[in-house]
Amino acid sequence: MLINCKGTLVDLSKPKVMGILNVTPDSFFDGGKHKDEAKMLAHAEKMLYERADFIDVGAYSSKPNAEFVSEKEELQRIVPVVDLLQKHFPEALISVDTFRSAVAKSCVESGAAIVNDISAGMLDDKMLETVGKLKAPYIMMHMRGTPQTMVKLTQYDDIVKEMLSYFAERINTARNFGINDIIIDPGFGFAKTLEQNYEVLNKMELFQMTGLPLLAGMSRKSMIYKLLGNTPQEALNGTTVLNTIALNKGANILRVHDVKEAKETIDIFSKMKYA
């Protein structure tokens, strides 16, 4: 199970870790933490030292009811960060977390390797065409509406069946635009209640029928801390538990805030799987 990242073939048959670098002031866990170049570089260096396989850079918070950010502001936030990381860590594989085609294009042209789109092309009708031309791997996530409206769009008759239908249509459309490397993200926390998140996780192995790699992004999310009655800052243990379950359900990439712990989880999981 290979993806082509700027000419480097990455084998996802052994799970990989995608470390999160938010450059937003309002992300739910680390908003405002990486305000200047020194802090961004230090955090990226720490994640790479802890064996992150990818660094996912985001400049638009997608938490529920997140504030709207203009395309111009998103570009001003994210492109310099991609340039900075490429300058200091030229071997790093950078993913850009955006649903805008212009942002994706500018970041890939600056050296990013992967486009990570929470909307699977539904919020920008040029996104799939753009990614197809860029020949970059594409992470497509399941979501309804926008970050501002998704909390009201949680009515499903059969959530997993409807998600599989959604992905079938999105994958077919992406293929028609020439996108070769596609990764599926169930979108935990996006247009889903707490109970629905756990139903999707419980049935996550069904998404393997797409034949595509799976990404699990549950790091410190409300499906953990609301269930346990604590906070995002106290949700690392719960994150590790859910990441372990996701690996057992077929996850190929764990998107996390805490790289060291995720890599250790994969190391132990792999030892048990292949012992």
Rosetta silent file (secondary structure, phi, psi, omega in degrees, C-alpha in Angstrom):
SEQUENCE: MLINCKGTLVDLSKPKVMGILNVTPDSFFDGGKHKDEAKMLAHAEKMLYERADFIDVGAYSSKPNAEFVSEKEELQRIVPVVDLLQKHFPEALISVDTFRSAVAKSCVESGAAIVNDISAGMLDDKMLETVGKLKAPYIMMHMRGTPQTMVKLTQYDDIVKEMLSYFAERINTARNFGINDIIIDPGFGFAKTLEQNYEVLNKMELFQMTGLPLLAGMSRKSMIYKLLGNTPQEALNGTTVLNTIALNKGANILRVHDVKEAKETIDIFSKMKYA
SCORE:     score description
SCORE:     0.000 S_00000001
   1 L     0.000   91.645 -172.910    0.000    0.000    0.000 S_00000001
   2 E  -109.603  145.222  168.425    2.176    2.805   -1.364 S_00000001
   3 E  -125.008  147.465 -176.581    1.630    6.534   -1.830 S_00000001
   4 E  -100.234  107.536 -179.904    3.900    8.775   -3.895 S_00000001
   5 E  -106.960   96.225  179.826    5.032   11.845   -1.943 S_00000001
   6 L    55.003   39.332  178.873    7.121   14.040   -4.235 S_00000001
   7 L    91.450   -9.081  175.502    8.798   10.981   -5.737 S_00000001
   8 E   -95.503  122.364  178.437    9.260    9.193   -2.418 S_00000001
   9 E   -85.617  119.922 -178.951    7.184    6.020   -2.143 S_00000001
  10 E  -105.867  123.682 -177.917    5.783    5.691    1.364 S_00000001
  11 E   -89.943  114.653 -178.695    4.616    2.238    2.417 S_00000001
  12 L   -94.255    8.605  177.913    1.489    2.448    4.571 S_00000001
  13 L   -67.129  -29.870  166.243    1.287   -1.287    5.219 S_00000001
  14 L   -99.526  126.695 -173.518    3.023   -0.476    8.521 S_00000001
  15 L   -55.871  147.510 -178.778    1.044    2.339   10.175 S_00000001
  16 E  -118.199  165.389  179.917    2.472    5.842   10.110 S_00000001
  17 E  -117.720  131.962  174.479    2.113    8.918   12.321 S_00000001
  18 E  -109.951  112.052  179.041    1.051   12.359   11.174 S_00000001
  19 E   -84.810  143.689 -174.338    2.018   15.025   13.683 S_00000001
  20 E   -95.850  129.026  172.066   -0.149   18.140   13.961 S_00000001
  21 E  -124.234   97.300  178.868    1.263   21.660   13.639 S_00000001
  22 E   -88.865  130.783  175.925   -1.539   24.184   14.060 S_00000001
  23 L  -115.878   37.301  178.451   -0.742   27.794   13.229 S_00000001
  24 L  -108.421  153.735  177.830   -4.188   29.015   14.221 S_00000001
  25 L   -83.193   -8.501 -168.739   -5.034   31.119   17.258 S_00000001
  26 L  -132.098   20.660  176.266   -8.167   29.125   18.104 S_00000001
  27 L   -65.364  151.284 -168.982   -7.580   25.385   17.703 S_00000001
  28 L   -65.808  -28.220 -177.481   -9.247   23.397   20.480 S_00000001
  29 L  -109.240  -47.513 -172.341   -6.028   21.995   22.004 S_00000001
  30 L  -121.001   24.872 -179.277   -2.989   23.969   20.881 S_00000001
  31 L   -58.023  129.021  177.408   -4.461   27.202   19.531 S_00000001
  32 L    79.568   -0.674 -175.690   -1.989   30.066   19.693 S_00000001
  33 L   -75.174  -28.900 -175.549    0.830   27.855   20.985 S_00000001
  34 L  -114.606   72.501 -171.109    2.976   28.169   17.845 S_00000001
  35 L   -86.110  -25.761 -175.496    2.925   31.918   17.243 S_00000001
  36 L  -130.108  171.320 -174.453    6.416   32.559   15.933 S_00000001
  37 H   -59.268  -41.941 -177.268    9.036   30.874   13.785 S_00000001
  38 H   -61.526  -42.923 -179.512   11.118   29.650   16.695 S_00000001
  39 H   -70.527  -37.974  177.190    8.184   27.876   18.335 S_00000001
  40 H   -63.040  -46.390 -179.383    7.018   26.384   15.047 S_00000001
  41 H   -65.417  -39.928  179.843   10.481   25.069   14.257 S_00000001
  42 H   -63.762  -41.463 -179.757   10.965   23.715   17.766 S_00000001
  43 H   -68.948  -41.731  177.920    7.670   21.844   17.636 S_00000001
  44 H   -62.883  -43.908  179.413    8.373   20.460   14.164 S_00000001
  45 H   -61.710  -41.007  178.295   11.868   19.383   15.216 S_00000001
  46 H   -61.731  -44.765 -179.385   10.448   17.664   18.296 S_00000001
  47 H   -65.073  -40.975  178.792    7.888   15.744   16.210 S_00000001
  48 H   -66.911  -38.968  176.574   10.511   14.675   13.683 S_00000001
  49 H   -61.617  -35.616  179.832   12.851   13.602   16.503 S_00000001
  50 L   -83.429    8.187  171.280    9.982   11.524   17.879 S_00000001
  51 L    81.971   33.771  171.815    9.715    9.847   14.446 S_00000001
  52 L   -62.919  136.184  177.497    6.761   11.605   12.853 S_00000001
  53 L   -86.752  -29.706  178.078    6.316   10.365    9.288 S_00000001
  54 E  -138.905  153.707  170.219    4.340   13.436    8.208 S_00000001
  55 E  -119.004  122.160 -176.854    3.750   16.928    9.573 S_00000001
  56 E  -101.343  113.959 -176.557    0.239   18.265    8.998 S_00000001
  57 E  -101.086  126.908  179.593    0.110   22.071    8.920 S_00000001
  58 E  -128.142  140.668 -178.664   -3.232   23.796    9.402 S_00000001
  59 L  -126.525   10.663  179.127   -4.116   27.494    9.389 S_00000001
  60 L  -138.374  108.468 -179.830   -7.921   27.315    9.622 S_00000001
  61 L   -62.131  130.599  179.585   -9.404   25.809   12.762 S_00000001
  62 L  -108.324   17.729  176.148  -12.049   23.231   11.895 S_00000001
  63 L   -65.330  158.897  179.155  -13.393   22.787   15.418 S_00000001
  64 L   -53.910  134.321  178.383  -17.189   23.128   15.783 S_00000001
  65 L    63.492   26.596  178.986  -18.325   26.726   15.314 S_00000001
  66 L   -61.786  150.715  178.018  -14.815   27.829   14.362 S_00000001
  67 L   -68.322  143.320  177.004  -14.403   31.414   13.241 S_00000001
  68 L   -67.548  138.958  176.158  -14.383   32.008    9.485 S_00000001
  69 L  -124.246  129.780 -179.194  -10.946   32.738    8.010 S_00000001
  70 L   -68.502  158.523  177.345  -10.625   34.355    4.602 S_00000001
  71 H   -60.089  -41.073 -179.932   -8.632   32.671    1.847 S_00000001
  72 H   -60.133  -45.568 -179.030   -6.167   35.567    1.876 S_00000001
  73 H   -67.616  -39.101  178.017   -5.544   35.215    5.606 S_00000001
  74 H   -61.262  -43.942  177.725   -5.204   31.443    5.365 S_00000001
  75 H   -61.701  -43.026 -179.271   -2.591   31.847    2.624 S_00000001
  76 H   -65.185  -30.129  179.352   -0.731   34.466    4.662 S_00000001
  77 H   -78.310  -44.659 -164.351   -0.667   32.120    7.645 S_00000001
  78 H   -93.651  -37.835 -175.504    0.240   28.819    6.030 S_00000001
  79 H   -61.872  -43.986  177.293    2.508   29.376    3.013 S_00000001
  80 H   -61.020  -30.251  179.293    5.339   30.976    5.035 S_00000001
  81 H   -71.191  -42.093  176.198    5.204   28.026    7.437 S_00000001
  82 H   -60.675  -44.547  177.363    5.524   25.513    4.612 S_00000001
  83 H   -59.329  -43.483 -179.029    8.461   27.540    3.252 S_00000001
  84 H   -62.689  -46.424 -179.619   10.040   27.622    6.715 S_00000001
  85 H   -65.464  -40.354  179.001    9.719   23.883    7.256 S_00000001
  86 H   -63.271  -37.049 -179.981   11.065   23.117    3.795 S_00000001
  87 H   -66.709  -43.720 -173.807   14.086   25.325    4.446 S_00000001
  88 H   -91.487  -27.796 -178.654   14.974   23.763    7.796 S_00000001
  89 L  -132.395   69.138 -172.410   13.716   20.204    7.272 S_00000001
  90 L   -62.686  -21.072 -179.995   13.936   19.539    3.520 S_00000001
  91 L   -87.542  -10.741 -177.452   13.410   15.791    3.935 S_00000001
  92 L   -68.667  143.444  176.176   10.201   16.189    5.940 S_00000001
  93 L   -97.089  112.358 -173.726    6.925   15.203    4.287 S_00000001
  94 E  -101.491  132.382  172.711    4.492   18.053    4.838 S_00000001
  95 E  -107.189  143.817  176.935    0.725   17.758    4.630 S_00000001
  96 E  -113.917  126.602 -177.518   -1.468   20.844    4.338 S_00000001
  97 E   -93.234   96.370 -178.356   -4.827   20.863    6.092 S_00000001
  98 L  -153.673  152.164  173.779   -7.065   22.974    3.856 S_00000001
  99 L  -109.531   10.198 -177.711  -10.314   22.753    1.917 S_00000001
 100 L  -108.674  130.090 -176.727   -9.336   25.518   -0.514 S_00000001
 101 H   -64.881  -38.034 -179.087   -7.771   24.718   -3.879 S_00000001
 102 H   -65.334  -37.356  177.956   -5.742   27.936   -4.058 S_00000001
 103 H   -68.723  -44.756  178.313   -4.193   27.207   -0.664 S_00000001
 104 H   -58.341  -45.755 -178.412   -3.457   23.608   -1.631 S_00000001
 105 H   -62.151  -47.471 -178.461   -1.817   24.737   -4.889 S_00000001
 106 H   -63.479  -39.056 -177.862    0.360   27.383   -3.248 S_00000001
 107 H   -71.707  -41.405  178.054    1.492   25.015   -0.493 S_00000001
 108 H   -65.391  -38.849  176.834    2.349   22.130   -2.826 S_00000001
 109 H   -65.687  -23.041  176.586    4.264   24.543   -5.042 S_00000001
 110 L   -88.517   -3.641  175.416    6.164   25.578   -1.886 S_00000001
 111 L   122.660   -2.979  177.352    7.088   21.981   -1.163 S_00000001
 112 L   -65.892  151.460 -174.286    4.170   20.328    0.616 S_00000001
 113 L  -106.183  -25.289 -171.522    3.657   16.673   -0.289 S_00000001
 114 E  -135.213  144.394  172.471    0.037   15.904    0.719 S_00000001
 115 E  -108.315  125.298 -178.076   -3.306   17.713    0.647 S_00000001
 116 E  -114.926  106.279 -170.443   -5.572   16.992    3.636 S_00000001
 117 E  -114.743  113.465 -179.756   -9.126   18.188    2.905 S_00000001
 118 L   -65.335  -16.597 -173.984  -11.816   17.990    5.585 S_00000001
 119 L  -106.388   -1.846 -178.187  -14.510   18.444    2.932 S_00000001
 120 L    54.005   33.591  178.460  -13.402   15.882    0.300 S_00000001
 121 L    85.979    4.112 -176.130  -13.760   18.623   -2.309 S_00000001
 122 L   -81.229  -18.526 -177.884  -17.293   19.601   -1.312 S_00000001
 123 L  -101.217   -2.508  176.415  -16.402   23.142   -0.178 S_00000001
 124 L  -150.680  109.894 -173.447  -14.367   24.112   -3.256 S_00000001
 125 L   -71.765   -2.419  175.737  -15.423   22.779   -6.640 S_00000001
 126 L  -100.266   -5.230 -172.902  -11.884   23.311   -7.990 S_00000001
 127 H   -62.286  -50.996 -175.372  -10.145   21.256   -5.320 S_00000001
 128 H   -64.675  -41.126  177.094  -10.240   17.811   -6.953 S_00000001
 129 H   -61.263  -42.384 -178.524   -9.189   19.166  -10.337 S_00000001
 130 H   -64.585  -47.006 -179.198   -6.334   21.080   -8.687 S_00000001
 131 H   -64.773  -37.445  176.864   -5.060   18.096   -6.698 S_00000001
 132 H   -59.749  -40.139  179.011   -5.259   15.911   -9.799 S_00000001
 133 H   -72.119  -32.925 -179.395   -2.998   18.343  -11.651 S_00000001
 134 H   -75.175  -19.439 -178.742   -0.621   18.600   -8.682 S_00000001
 135 L    59.208   37.113  179.091   -0.294   14.776   -8.533 S_00000001
 136 L  -101.272  147.604  170.659   -0.254   14.930   -4.733 S_00000001
 137 L   -58.221  147.176 -172.341   -1.722   12.304   -2.386 S_00000001
 138 E  -130.491  121.459  174.016   -5.152   13.413   -1.184 S_00000001
 139 E   -94.413  118.789  177.966   -6.780   12.805    2.183 S_00000001
 140 E  -110.853  127.642 -176.793  -10.546   13.049    1.876 S_00000001
 141 E  -107.845  154.248  173.547  -12.599   13.293    5.042 S_00000001
 142 L   -88.913  127.326  174.960  -16.278   12.745    5.719 S_00000001
 143 L  -155.877  154.780  168.775  -18.125   15.823    6.900 S_00000001
 144 L  -113.542  143.454  176.205  -21.459   17.478    6.384 S_00000001
 145 L    68.579 -141.062 -178.880  -21.798   21.237    6.007 S_00000001
 146 L  -128.540  170.730  174.767  -18.996   23.442    7.266 S_00000001
 147 L   -55.761  -27.410 -179.167  -17.195   23.794   10.609 S_00000001
 148 L   -79.599  -23.233 -174.054  -19.750   26.493   11.403 S_00000001
 149 L  -117.320  -10.156 -168.222  -22.832   24.330   10.634 S_00000001
 150 H   -64.107  -26.242 -177.433  -21.793   20.696   11.104 S_00000001
 151 H   -66.661  -17.875 -179.919  -23.032   20.346   14.689 S_00000001
 152 H   -95.565   -0.409 -172.220  -26.608   20.635   13.405 S_00000001
 153 L  -115.753   57.852 -174.654  -26.170   18.005   10.656 S_00000001
 154 L  -115.687   20.482  179.880  -26.042   14.760   12.621 S_00000001
 155 L   -91.793  117.272  178.948  -29.226   13.026   11.437 S_00000001
 156 L  -133.541  146.822  170.301  -28.496    9.669    9.776 S_00000001
 157 L   -82.234  -43.662  176.953  -30.570    6.574    9.096 S_00000001
 158 L  -146.086   97.421 -168.017  -27.468    4.370    8.951 S_00000001
 159 H   -60.601  -44.933 -176.882  -24.344    6.446    9.485 S_00000001
 160 H   -69.380  -41.349  177.268  -21.727    3.964    8.257 S_00000001
 161 H   -60.227  -43.201 -179.923  -23.758    2.963    5.201 S_00000001
 162 H   -68.170  -35.102  176.991  -24.263    6.626    4.307 S_00000001
 163 H   -67.288  -40.973  178.500  -20.563    7.357    4.830 S_00000001
 164 H   -63.607  -38.555  176.703  -19.570    4.479    2.550 S_00000001
 165 H   -65.105  -42.494  176.958  -21.915    5.820   -0.122 S_00000001
 166 H   -57.453  -49.494 -178.389  -20.406    9.296    0.334 S_00000001
 167 H   -66.113  -36.920  178.806  -16.874    7.960   -0.078 S_00000001
 168 H   -58.919  -44.204  179.250  -17.810    5.868   -3.116 S_00000001
 169 H   -68.200  -42.972 -178.668  -19.050    8.996   -4.911 S_00000001
 170 H   -66.762  -40.429  179.019  -16.112   11.139   -3.779 S_00000001
 171 H   -64.117  -45.385  179.920  -13.529    8.513   -4.732 S_00000001
 172 H   -60.380  -43.048  179.279  -15.055    8.073   -8.186 S_00000001
 173 H   -65.512  -42.120  179.162  -15.064   11.832   -8.757 S_00000001
 174 H   -62.892  -41.400  178.228  -11.470   12.156   -7.537 S_00000001
 175 H   -61.671  -39.046 -179.924  -10.351    9.353   -9.856 S_00000001
 176 H   -64.229  -22.954  176.949  -12.006   11.118  -12.774 S_00000001
 177 L   -94.769    7.847  174.069   -9.811   14.137  -12.031 S_00000001
 178 L    85.262   18.607  177.620   -6.669   12.000  -12.065 S_00000001
 179 L   -82.510  117.337 -174.593   -6.026   11.691   -8.331 S_00000001
 180 L   -89.899  -43.540 -174.568   -4.072    8.465   -7.894 S_00000001
 181 L  -104.576  108.694 -177.545   -3.247    8.324   -4.172 S_00000001
 182 E  -120.582  137.188  176.906   -6.333    8.692   -1.964 S_00000001
 183 E  -122.662  137.355 -176.774   -6.559    8.243    1.812 S_00000001
 184 E   -99.039  132.063  176.445   -9.890    7.957    3.637 S_00000001
 185 E  -123.549  115.752 -178.959  -10.609    9.815    6.899 S_00000001
 186 L   -63.091  -16.648  175.814  -13.921    8.980    8.654 S_00000001
 187 L    74.582   53.510  177.816  -13.941   12.449   10.200 S_00000001
 188 L   -60.851  128.036  179.809  -14.340   11.750   13.897 S_00000001
 189 L    91.495   -3.725 -177.828  -16.032   14.738   15.505 S_00000001
 190 L  -108.264  111.742 -178.336  -17.311   16.199   12.242 S_00000001
 191 L    55.460   41.188  179.333  -21.120   16.200   11.901 S_00000001
 192 L  -144.651  137.869  174.007  -21.280   13.310   14.371 S_00000001
 193 L   -76.587  171.201  177.834  -22.539   13.002   17.924 S_00000001
 194 H   -57.172  -45.823 -179.768  -20.466   11.342   20.615 S_00000001
 195 H   -63.620  -39.038  179.349  -22.445    8.126   20.186 S_00000001
 196 H   -66.888  -37.262  176.501  -22.052    8.241   16.400 S_00000001
 197 H   -57.738  -43.389 -178.792  -18.290    8.679   16.710 S_00000001
 198 H   -73.804  -30.601  174.181  -18.052    5.456   18.687 S_00000001
 199 H   -64.962  -43.318  178.757  -20.345    3.632   16.281 S_00000001
 200 H   -63.830  -43.383  178.209  -18.095    4.657   13.382 S_00000001
 201 H   -63.005  -41.343 -179.148  -14.976    3.578   15.279 S_00000001
 202 H   -62.910  -27.886 -178.756  -16.595    0.273   16.199 S_00000001
 203 L  -111.706   18.395 -172.402  -17.285   -0.419   12.513 S_00000001
 204 H   -60.323  -27.543 -179.455  -14.200    1.262   11.088 S_00000001
 205 H   -62.680  -20.956  179.488  -12.936   -1.947    9.484 S_00000001
 206 H   -65.369  -25.152  179.835  -15.821   -1.680    6.996 S_00000001
 207 H   -71.584  -12.430  175.990  -14.080    1.260    5.340 S_00000001
 208 H   -66.705  -17.046  179.301  -11.357   -1.134    4.227 S_00000001
 209 H   -66.752  -13.956  174.801  -13.748   -2.270    1.494 S_00000001
 210 H   -71.374  -19.572 -176.795  -12.742    0.904   -0.376 S_00000001
 211 L    76.088   12.364 -176.408   -9.304   -0.668   -0.812 S_00000001
 212 L  -114.084  156.931  176.895   -7.711    2.608    0.287 S_00000001
 213 L   -62.339  151.587 -179.128   -5.554    3.561    3.290 S_00000001
 214 E  -115.466  136.837  174.660   -7.397    4.801    6.360 S_00000001
 215 E  -111.341  134.836  175.988   -6.501    7.771    8.557 S_00000001
 216 E  -114.998  122.159  179.203   -7.767    8.058   12.125 S_00000001
 217 L  -122.851   89.944 -178.136   -7.808   11.500   13.711 S_00000001
 218 L  -121.981    4.612 -170.959   -9.125   11.323   17.259 S_00000001
 219 L   -54.413  115.067  173.592   -6.307   13.011   19.143 S_00000001
 220 L    57.354   23.996 -176.328   -7.593   14.725   22.312 S_00000001
 221 L   -80.787  169.828 -175.195  -11.049   15.249   20.750 S_00000001
 222 H   -65.249  -23.569  176.829  -14.334   15.735   22.572 S_00000001
 223 H   -62.832  -18.122  175.364  -15.357   12.116   21.957 S_00000001
 224 H   -93.444  -59.741 -169.343  -12.695   11.357   24.575 S_00000001
 225 H   -74.147  -25.325  174.868  -12.842   14.159   27.095 S_00000001
 226 H   -73.499  -35.211  176.755  -16.627   14.549   27.120 S_00000001
 227 H   -66.434  -40.584 -175.046  -17.022   10.831   27.749 S_00000001
 228 H   -90.488   -8.812  178.677  -14.434   10.848   30.539 S_00000001
 229 L    72.145   34.438  176.775  -15.439   14.176   32.023 S_00000001
 230 L  -126.551 -143.087 -174.394  -12.049   15.822   31.672 S_00000001
 231 L  -130.045  167.065  174.781  -10.341   18.236   29.258 S_00000001
 232 H   -55.549  -36.365 -179.373   -8.326   18.077   26.019 S_00000001
 233 H   -66.176  -22.660 -179.207   -5.200   18.552   28.129 S_00000001
 234 H  -102.589   11.250 -169.706   -6.097   15.404   30.111 S_00000001
 235 L  -101.591   16.644 -179.770   -7.095   13.289   27.095 S_00000001
 236 H   -68.434  -43.486 -179.991   -3.773   11.715   26.104 S_00000001
 237 H   -61.021  -45.000  177.571   -4.490    8.380   27.769 S_00000001
 238 H   -62.663  -36.638  177.123   -7.888    8.174   26.089 S_00000001
 239 H   -60.801  -44.480  179.875   -6.271    9.089   22.776 S_00000001
 240 H   -62.359  -39.852  178.113   -3.841    6.187   23.101 S_00000001
 241 H   -61.544  -48.243 -177.775   -6.697    3.782   23.830 S_00000001
 242 H   -68.582  -35.179  176.545   -8.661    4.906   20.764 S_00000001
 243 H   -63.446  -37.810  177.489   -5.561    4.860   18.562 S_00000001
 244 H   -63.400  -43.902  177.716   -4.973    1.241   19.593 S_00000001
 245 H   -62.621  -42.799 -179.692   -8.546    0.358   18.676 S_00000001
 246 H   -61.730  -39.798  177.218   -8.183    2.189   15.357 S_00000001
 247 H   -62.454  -41.439  177.069   -5.046    0.211   14.520 S_00000001
 248 H   -64.940  -24.898  179.739   -6.925   -3.001   15.211 S_00000001
 249 L   -91.227    1.834  174.557   -9.654   -1.737   12.875 S_00000001
 250 L   107.626   10.124 -179.745   -7.187   -1.154   10.035 S_00000001
 251 L   -62.224  136.535  177.369   -5.923    2.425   10.451 S_00000001
 252 L  -102.863  -22.913  178.127   -2.836    3.155    8.348 S_00000001
 253 E  -136.188  133.514  171.501   -2.168    6.677    9.635 S_00000001
 254 E  -106.538  121.326  177.728   -2.709    8.151   13.093 S_00000001
 255 E   -97.358  117.832 -167.429   -3.061   11.938   13.072 S_00000001
 256 E  -142.072  160.293  169.380   -1.988   13.129   16.516 S_00000001
 257 L   -85.459  -26.633 -171.780   -0.745   15.921   18.728 S_00000001
 258 L  -115.927   94.196 -171.901    1.536   13.544   20.645 S_00000001
 259 H   -69.383  -46.188 -175.995    3.911   11.797   18.256 S_00000001
 260 H   -54.953  -47.764 -177.577    6.044    9.865   20.752 S_00000001
 261 H   -66.853  -37.779  179.018    3.072    8.128   22.325 S_00000001
 262 H   -67.488  -40.967  178.167    1.520    7.301   18.948 S_00000001
 263 H   -64.889  -38.946  177.568    4.759    5.795   17.639 S_00000001
 264 H   -64.900  -38.060  176.676    5.090    3.683   20.770 S_00000001
 265 H   -60.659  -44.356  178.987    1.507    2.501   20.289 S_00000001
 266 H   -66.163  -40.262  179.235    2.345    1.441   16.735 S_00000001
 267 H   -59.167  -46.364 -179.753    5.567   -0.249   17.846 S_00000001
 268 H   -68.470  -43.951  178.425    3.716   -2.382   20.390 S_00000001
 269 H   -58.448  -45.235 -178.662    0.819   -3.072   18.029 S_00000001
 270 H   -65.740  -38.076  177.791    3.206   -4.161   15.278 S_00000001
 271 H   -62.567  -43.271  179.181    5.128   -6.414   17.638 S_00000001
 272 H   -68.828  -38.420 -176.898    1.920   -8.154   18.674 S_00000001
 273 H   -67.773  -38.571 -173.728    0.624   -8.379   15.105 S_00000001
 274 H  -108.038    8.882 -179.802    3.762   -9.901   13.646 S_00000001
 275 L   -67.048    0.000    0.000    5.080  -11.824   16.674 S_00000001
